[in-house]
Amino acid sequence: MTITVINTLDAKEQFADLITRVSHKKERIILTRRGKEIAAIIPLEDLELLQESQDKHDLTNAMEALKEARNIGTITLDQLKEEVGF
């Protein structure tokens, strides 16, 4: 998969072409401003994979938290507020 780096001013002028390259050629575009990478334009499939990966990570974290809660117990919201001085 091709990765192209382009500054935002040039990207603005070439926006339609960049979208075509991303959607049809599955190219990834990194946008820069003042030489610093600030954003990316990626194929929708890449975004879907990223979201799926994050969902799996969140599910793993939730399962680990549930296990921990079962093992060491939980506290009420009022107890938590008291602990943190809220």
N, C-alpha and C positions, 0 to 999 in steps of 0.2 A: 504494500500500500504506500502510495506516495504522500509525503508530507511537504507542504510548501509553506514558507514563512513570507509574510507580506505585511507592510505597514498599513495602518488603517486608512490613510489618505489614498493610497493606490487601491486598496480593497474597495473603497467607496466608488471609485471610478470603474472598477471591474466586477462589481457585485453580481450582476446577472451571470457573467461567465464563471465566477467562483462557485455560485450555487449549482450551475450545470456540472462543473467538474466534480463537486462533492456528491451530488445526487446520482450522476451517471457513471462517473469513473471511480467513485468511492475514495476520492482524494481527501486528505485532511489538510485544513488550512489553519495555520497559527497566525494570529493577528498581533502586530507589535505597535507600540506607541513609544516614540523616543528611544527605540532600541530595546524596549522591555516587552516580553511576551505578556499579553493581557487577556487573550481569549482565543477560542478555537471554533471553527466551523467544521462539524464532523457529519458523516453520513448518519441518517436516522438509525440504521442498524447498530452503529457504534453506541449511540445514546441508549438504545434499548438494552444492549449488553451491559452497559455501565449501570443502568437502573436495576437490572436483574441481579447483578453482582452486589450492589448495595443492599437490595432487599434480602439476599441470602445472608449477608454480613449482619444486618439488623436482626434477622431471625435467630442467627447463632448467638448474638449478644443477648437477646431476650431469653433464649433457652438457658444460657449460662446464668443470667440473673435470677431466673426462676429456680434453678438448681441451688444457687447460693441462698436464696430466700428460704427454701425448704430445709437446707442444712443448718443455717445459723439463725433463722427466724426473721421476723419483720417487726417494724415499729409502726405506730399510728402516725398520722399526719401531725397531730398535736405534739407528739413526742419529738418528731423531727424538727418542728418549729422551735421547740424548747432547746433542742441540742444546738441549733444554729443561731439561736438568739433572735428569733424573728418575732 
